[in-house]
């Protein structure tokens, strides 16, 4: 678990604080590392061509708005990161109480798990919106812009609205800070902003992703009508536990009395914890593989065609414009969650309209998740950052693209299982270019290379400390196969690595 701040801890405004790591990809002009990356990316920008797929918000075009947004980002970054505080909902509860409990103004679906949370949240949001409900979605971390974390009706709130929301609650932040032993954290303030934005909109329903864990996560001041548990694997073991069972105990905290629990396929020990918690609070459980699931799937151009079994029946011939078996399972979980929200499966409710379901899934996007950002050679981005995610990404890229030769660009964080991550890609990477992103928690390239050499062998490893150089090196390696060879590049290891690669390839 996290430790309390100590008297000898660094100043919370020091840029080594975790909050800066979460903001760094949005601070191009202020961070010297990112400024270097940007300056060195002209060749890549010229080659990239027009961006494809879902767009991520860029910096505001209006200089005044941009300056105001940067000022808010700086104030947020001056707060403690979550890892420097004891886990608690006391501070966020005190703030929301002063704000009039905005999180009680709408029903919510609460999502936890280890992998797949954001993609599942985006699918749930799309489904609810297709049934004419106004939605609010809160997810983290962001790929490029901090405004991505708070969405209304499927789109990130504008920079202007983000600034206005922060300024509206700022006086109350000072009041709570003065009353508490420690100031509100970066994530706690963002969570309050999301809940306030949703109430102000107002939304019909909120889709909320936990930041980490469950019981003590700042988002867990809501009583979700539906608790969604995506697959649990080992990650953040220093804070959540060293086994799936221990991690599940923390994540089970989002299951509230009389809620419906939508449970993705889990390790047996993790599932047992969830089922025990559900019994304790009289929650209803829908289990993937039992009450719902994926009946069939086949690769299609631009994604896959799936047949899903929901709580109310079968939904055949659903096109999902996302790659990988894991995304099909995320879709099944999302569908069951929305059915549970509407009461499907009870005697009074029938299955949902199939045409609406098809339209909603066909419009889903998930930036940075098996996302193609360049052609000839094809460059794919995937934000996998732990071994379970890496295995899913390796299977997905092999199935969806069938590259004759695949070059990896890998930049990880120093608190991850780097060896396990690299081992998942060893069978499919012909070469790997190790690099780093601009986060202060990024793995040192030489340290990453040392592990990579043990996994791949020295002849398959190249070190490029700057991300722009790493991308160019990987593209050059892929191009050596010839224009029509079917070679590709996969950029992975961290959401920050993917976000910065997106920027370098003219994603914004």
C-alpha positions in Angstrom: 0.0 0.0 0.0 1.0 3.6 -0.3 2.9 5.4 2.3 2.1 8.6 4.1 4.1 11.7 3.1 7.1 12.0 5.4 8.8 15.2 6.5 11.8 14.3 4.4 9.7 13.8 1.2 10.3 16.2 -1.6 8.3 19.3 -2.0 5.0 18.4 -3.7 5.7 21.0 -6.3 8.9 19.3 -7.3 8.6 17.9 -10.9 9.6 14.5 -9.7 6.1 14.2 -8.2 3.9 11.6 -9.8 1.4 14.3 -10.8 3.9 15.6 -13.3 4.2 12.1 -14.8 0.5 12.2 -15.5 0.6 15.7 -17.1 3.9 15.5 -19.0 2.5 14.5 -22.3 0.4 17.7 -22.4 3.3 20.0 -21.5 5.2 20.1 -24.7 6.4 23.7 -24.4 7.3 23.4 -20.8 9.1 20.0 -20.6 12.6 20.2 -22.1 12.5 16.5 -23.0 9.3 16.8 -25.0 10.6 20.0 -26.6 13.6 18.0 -27.9 11.3 15.2 -29.1 9.2 17.8 -30.9 12.1 19.5 -32.5 13.6 16.2 -33.7 10.4 14.9 -35.2 10.2 16.9 -38.5 11.1 14.0 -40.7 8.5 11.7 -39.1 5.9 14.4 -39.3 6.5 14.8 -43.0 6.3 11.1 -43.6 3.2 10.5 -41.5 0.6 11.9 -43.8 -2.9 12.8 -42.7 -3.9 11.3 -39.3 -6.3 8.3 -39.3 -8.9 7.2 -36.8 -10.1 8.9 -33.6 -8.7 12.3 -32.9 -7.4 13.3 -29.5 -7.7 16.9 -28.4 -4.8 19.1 -29.3 -3.7 22.2 -27.4 -6.3 25.0 -27.6 -5.8 27.2 -30.7 -6.7 30.3 -28.7 -3.4 31.5 -27.0 -5.4 32.9 -24.0 -7.3 29.6 -23.5 -4.0 27.7 -23.8 -2.3 29.8 -21.2 -5.3 29.4 -18.8 -5.3 25.6 -19.3 -1.6 25.4 -18.6 -2.1 27.4 -15.5 -4.7 24.9 -14.3 -2.4 22.0 -15.2 0.4 23.5 -13.2 -1.9 24.0 -10.1 -3.0 20.4 -10.4 0.5 19.2 -10.8 1.5 21.0 -7.6 -0.6 18.6 -5.7 0.5 15.2 -4.3 0.3 12.2 -6.5 -1.7 9.3 -5.2 1.3 7.2 -4.3 2.4 9.7 -1.7 -0.8 9.5 0.4 -2.4 6.8 2.5 -5.3 5.4 0.5 -8.5 7.1 1.7 -11.8 8.5 0.5 -12.0 10.9 3.4 -10.7 13.9 1.5 -12.7 13.5 -1.6 -15.9 12.8 0.5 -15.4 16.0 2.4 -15.0 18.0 -0.9 -18.0 16.5 -2.5 -20.1 17.1 0.6 -19.3 20.8 0.4 -20.1 20.8 -3.3 -23.5 19.3 -2.6 -22.8 15.7 -3.5 -22.9 16.1 -7.3 -22.1 12.3 -7.7 -25.6 11.6 -6.3 -27.4 13.5 -9.1 -27.2 10.6 -11.6 -27.0 6.8 -11.7 -23.6 5.4 -12.5 -21.7 2.3 -13.8 -18.4 1.8 -12.0 -15.5 -0.1 -13.7 -12.4 -1.7 -12.1 -10.0 -4.4 -13.2 -6.4 -4.6 -14.4 -6.7 -4.4 -18.2 -9.4 -3.3 -20.6 -11.1 -0.7 -18.3 -10.9 2.3 -20.7 -11.9 0.4 -23.8 -14.8 -1.2 -21.9 -15.9 2.3 -20.6 -15.9 3.7 -24.1 -18.0 0.8 -25.3 -20.5 1.2 -22.5 -20.7 5.0 -23.2 -21.3 4.4 -26.9 -24.1 1.9 -26.1 -25.8 4.1 -23.6 -25.6 7.1 -26.0 -27.1 5.0 -28.8 -30.2 4.6 -26.6 -30.5 8.4 -26.3 -29.1 8.8 -22.8 -26.8 11.7 -22.1 -23.5 10.3 -20.8 -20.6 11.4 -18.7 -17.4 9.3 -18.8 -14.4 9.6 -16.5 -11.3 7.6 -17.4 -7.5 7.8 -16.8 -4.8 8.3 -17.7 -5.1 10.4 -20.7 -3.2 9.8 -24.0 -2.4 13.3 -25.0 -4.7 15.9 -23.4 -5.8 16.1 -19.8 -9.3 17.1 -21.0 -9.7 13.5 -22.4 -10.3 12.3 -18.8 -13.8 14.0 -18.6 -16.2 13.4 -21.5 -19.7 14.4 -22.2 -21.8 12.6 -24.9 -18.7 10.8 -26.1 -16.4 13.8 -26.5 -13.8 15.3 -24.2 -15.0 18.5 -22.6 -13.5 21.6 -24.1 -10.5 23.3 -22.6 -12.8 26.3 -21.7 -15.2 24.0 -19.8 -12.3 22.2 -18.1 -10.9 25.6 -16.9 -14.3 26.9 -15.8 -15.0 23.7 -13.8 -11.7 24.0 -12.0 -12.2 27.6 -11.2 -15.7 26.9 -9.9 -14.5 24.4 -7.4 -11.1 26.0 -6.5 -12.4 28.0 -3.5 -13.8 24.8 -2.0 -10.5 23.0 -2.6 -8.9 25.6 -0.3 -11.6 25.0 2.4 -11.1 21.2 2.4 -7.3 21.5 2.2 -7.4 23.6 5.4 -9.5 21.1 7.2 -7.5 17.9 6.3 -4.2 16.6 7.5 -3.0 16.5 3.9 -4.2 18.5 0.8 -6.4 16.9 -1.8 -4.4 15.0 -4.4 -4.1 15.5 -8.1 -6.5 12.6 -8.8 -9.0 13.6 -6.1 -9.4 17.1 -7.6 -9.9 15.7 -11.1 -12.5 13.2 -9.8 -14.4 16.0 -8.2 -14.2 18.0 -11.4 -15.7 15.1 -13.3 -18.5 14.5 -10.9 -19.3 18.3 -10.8 -19.2 18.5 -14.6 -21.6 15.6 -14.9 -24.1 17.1 -12.5 -23.8 20.5 -14.2 -24.4 19.1 -17.7 -26.6 17.3 -16.5 -26.0 13.7 -17.6 -28.5 10.8 -17.5 -25.8 8.4 -16.5 -22.1 8.4 -15.6 -19.5 5.8 -16.7 -16.7 5.9 -14.2 -13.3 4.1 -14.3 -11.3 3.7 -11.1 -7.8 5.2 -11.0 -6.3 2.2 -9.1 -7.8 -0.6 -7.1 -11.3 0.0 -5.8 -12.1 0.3 -2.1 -9.9 3.3 -1.4 -9.9 4.8 -4.9 -11.1 8.4 -5.0 -13.9 7.5 -7.5 -15.4 5.1 -4.9 -17.7 7.7 -3.4 -20.4 6.6 -5.8 -22.7 3.7 -5.4 -22.7 2.3 -8.9 -25.9 0.6 -10.0 -23.6 -1.7 -12.0 -20.1 -2.7 -10.9 -18.0 -3.9 -13.8 -14.9 -6.0 -13.1 -12.6 -6.4 -16.1 -9.9 -9.2 -16.1 -7.6 -9.0 -13.0 -3.9 -9.7 -13.4 -0.7 -8.7 -11.6 0.0 -5.0 -11.8 0.7 -2.3 -9.1 1.7 -5.2 -6.9 3.5 -2.9 -4.5 0.2 -1.2 -3.7 -2.6 -3.7 -4.4 -1.1 -7.1 -3.5 1.1 -9.7 -5.0 -1.6 -12.3 -6.0 -4.8 -12.0 -8.0 -6.7 -12.9 -4.8 -5.2 -10.0 -2.9 -5.7 -7.6 -5.8 -9.3 -8.7 -6.1 -10.0 -7.9 -2.4 -9.2 -4.3 -3.1 -11.1 -4.1 -6.4 -14.2 -5.8 -4.9 -14.7 -2.6 -2.9 -16.7 -1.0 -5.7 -19.4 -3.7 -5.4 -22.2 -2.0 -3.5 -25.4 -3.2 -1.8 -28.1 -4.4 -4.3 -26.0 -3.6 -7.3 -25.4 -5.9 -10.3 -21.9 -7.2 -10.8 -20.8 -7.8 -14.3 -17.8 -10.1 -14.0 -15.4 -10.7 -16.9 -13.4 -14.0 -17.0 -11.1 -14.1 -14.0 -8.5 -16.3 -12.3 -10.4 -18.7 -10.0 -9.1 -17.1 -6.8 -10.1 -13.6 -8.0 -13.6 -14.7 -9.0 -14.1 -16.3 -5.6 -13.3 -13.0 -3.8 -15.8 -11.2 -6.1 -18.6 -13.7 -5.5 -18.1 -13.7 -1.8 -18.3 -9.9 -1.7 -21.5 -10.0 -3.9 -23.1 -12.4 -1.4 -22.2 -10.1 1.5 -23.9 -7.1 0.0 -26.8 -8.9 -1.7 -25.5 -8.0 -5.2 -26.6 -9.9 -8.3 -23.8 -11.4 -10.4 -23.6 -11.9 -14.1 -20.5 -14.0 -15.1 -18.8 -14.1 -18.5 -19.0 -17.6 -19.8 -22.1 -18.3 -17.8 -24.8 -15.6 -18.1 -23.1 -13.8 -21.1 -20.1 -14.1 -23.4 -18.7 -14.2 -26.9 -20.3 -16.9 -29.0 -18.2 -16.4 -32.1 -15.8 -13.9 -33.7 -13.9 -13.6 -37.0 -11.4 -11.1 -38.3 -12.9 -8.5 -40.6 -11.5 -5.5 -42.5 -10.8 -2.8 -39.9 -11.8 -5.0 -36.9 -13.8 -8.1 -36.3 -17.3 -9.5 -36.6 -18.7 -11.0 -33.4 -21.8 -12.7 -32.1 -22.5 -11.9 -28.4 -24.7 -13.6 -25.9 -26.2 -11.0 -23.6 -28.4 -11.3 -20.5 -31.4 -11.0 -22.8 -30.4 -13.2 -25.7 -28.1 -13.3 -28.7 -26.8 -10.4 -30.7 -25.5 -11.7 -34.0 -23.3 -10.0 -36.7 -22.0 -7.1 -34.6 -19.1 -5.3 -36.2 -16.5 -4.1 -33.8 -13.8 -1.8 -35.3 -11.2 -2.9 -32.7 -8.6 -5.6 -33.0 -8.0 -8.6 -30.8 -9.9 -11.3 -28.9 -9.6 -9.2 -25.7 -11.7 -6.5 -27.3 -14.4 -8.9 -28.2 -14.5 -10.0 -24.6 -14.6 -6.3 -23.5 -17.5 -5.9 -25.8 -19.4 -8.7 -24.2 -18.8 -7.2 -20.8 -19.9 -3.8 -21.9 -23.1 -5.2 -23.5 -23.9 -7.1 -20.3 -23.3 -4.0 -18.2 -25.7 -1.9 -20.3 -28.3 -4.7 -20.3 -28.0 -4.8 -16.5 -28.4 -1.1 -16.3 -31.6 -1.3 -18.3 -32.8 -4.3 -16.3 -32.5 -6.7 -19.2 -32.6 -10.3 -17.9 -35.5 -9.7 -15.5 -39.0 -10.8 -16.2 -40.0 -7.3 -17.2 -37.3 -6.5 -19.6 -36.5 -7.9 -23.1 -33.3 -7.9 -25.1 -32.1 -4.6 -26.5 -32.7 -3.5 -30.1 -30.1 -5.3 -32.2 -29.8 -2.5 -34.8 -29.1 0.0 -32.1 -26.5 -2.3 -30.6 -24.8 -2.8 -34.0 -24.7 0.9 -34.7 -23.2 1.7 -31.3 -20.5 -0.9 -31.5 -19.6 0.1 -35.1 -18.9 3.6 -33.9 -16.6 2.6 -31.0 -13.0 3.8 -30.9 -10.2 3.4 -28.4 -7.2 5.6 -29.1 -3.9 4.0 -28.4 -5.3 0.5 -28.3 -4.1 -1.4 -31.5 -4.4 1.9 -33.3 -3.0 2.3 -36.8 -1.4 5.8 -37.1 0.7 5.4 -40.2 0.8 3.3 -43.4 3.7 2.1 -45.6 5.1 0.8 -43.3 2.2 0.3 -40.9 2.8 1.8 -37.5 0.5 0.5 -34.7 0.2 1.9 -31.2 -0.9 -0.1 -28.2 -0.8 1.1 -24.6 -0.1 -2.4 -23.1 2.1 -1.9 -20.0 2.1 -5.2 -18.1 2.6 -8.9 -19.1 -1.1 -9.7 -19.4 -1.7 -6.7 -21.6 1.4 -7.6 -23.7 0.2 -11.1 -24.3 -3.2 -9.8 -25.5 -1.5 -7.2 -27.7 0.9 -9.8 -29.2 -2.0 -12.1 -30.1 -4.1 -9.2 -31.5 -1.4 -7.8 -33.7 -0.5 -11.2 -35.1 -4.2 -12.0 -35.8 -5.2 -8.7 -37.2 -2.2 -7.7 -39.3 -0.1 -10.8 -40.0 3.1 -8.8 -40.6 5.9 -10.6 -42.4 8.3 -8.8 -40.0 7.4 -6.8 -37.0 9.7 -4.2 -35.3 8.9 -3.2 -31.7 9.4 0.2 -30.1 9.3 -0.2 -26.4 9.4 2.4 -23.6 8.2 1.2 -20.2 7.8 2.6 -16.7 10.3 1.6 -14.0 7.7 0.0 -11.6 6.6 -2.6 -14.1 7.5 -6.2 -14.8 9.7 -5.4 -17.7 11.0 -8.9 -18.3 7.6 -10.4 -18.3 6.4 -7.7 -20.7 9.3 -8.2 -23.2 9.0 -12.0 -23.0 5.4 -11.7 -24.2 6.6 -10.0 -27.4 9.7 -12.1 -28.0 8.1 -14.6 -30.4 6.7 -11.8 -32.7 9.3 -9.0 -32.7 12.1 -9.5 -35.3 13.9 -6.6 -33.7 13.1 -4.3 -30.8 14.2 -0.7 -30.4 14.2 0.3 -26.7 13.7 3.9 -25.8 12.1 6.1 -23.1 9.3 8.5 -22.9 9.6 11.9 -21.1 8.1 10.7 -17.8 10.4 10.8 -14.8 9.2 7.2 -14.0 10.4 6.0 -17.4 12.7 3.0 -17.4 16.3 4.0 -18.2 17.0 2.9 -21.8 20.3 1.1 -20.9 18.6 -0.8 -18.1 15.7 -1.7 -20.4 18.2 -2.8 -23.1 20.1 -5.0 -20.6 16.9 -7.0 -20.0 15.9 -6.9 -23.7 19.3 -8.4 -24.6 18.7 -11.3 -22.2 15.3 -11.9 -23.7 15.9 -11.3 -27.4 19.7 -11.6 -27.9 22.1 -8.6 -28.6 21.7 -8.9 -32.4 17.9 -8.1 -32.1 18.2 -5.1 -29.8 18.8 -1.5 -30.7 19.0 1.4 -28.2 17.7 4.9 -29.0 17.2 7.0 -25.9 15.0 9.6 -27.7 11.6 8.5 -28.8 11.7 10.3 -32.1 15.0 8.6 -33.0 13.5 5.2 -31.9 10.5 5.7 -34.2 12.6 6.6 -37.1 15.0 3.7 -36.5 12.1 1.2 -36.3 10.5 2.6 -39.5 13.8 2.3 -41.3 14.2 -1.3 -40.1 10.7 -2.1 -41.4 11.4 -0.3 -44.7 14.4 -2.5 -45.3 12.0 -5.3 -46.2 10.7 -3.3 -49.1 7.6 -1.2 -49.7 5.3 -4.2 -50.3 6.9 -6.6 -47.8 4.2 -6.4 -45.1 6.6 -5.3 -42.4 5.2 -3.2 -39.6 6.1 -1.4 -36.3 4.4 -1.7 -32.9 4.9 1.0 -30.4 4.1 -0.1 -26.8 5.1 -0.2 -23.1 3.2 2.8 -21.6 0.3 5.1 -22.2 2.8 8.0 -22.1 5.0 6.4 -24.8 2.0 5.9 -27.0 0.7 9.4 -26.4 4.1 11.0 -27.3 4.4 8.7 -30.4 1.0 9.8 -31.4 2.1 13.4 -31.2 5.2 12.8 -33.2 3.2 11.1 -35.9 0.9 14.1 -36.2 -2.0 12.7 -34.3 -3.1 16.1 -33.2 
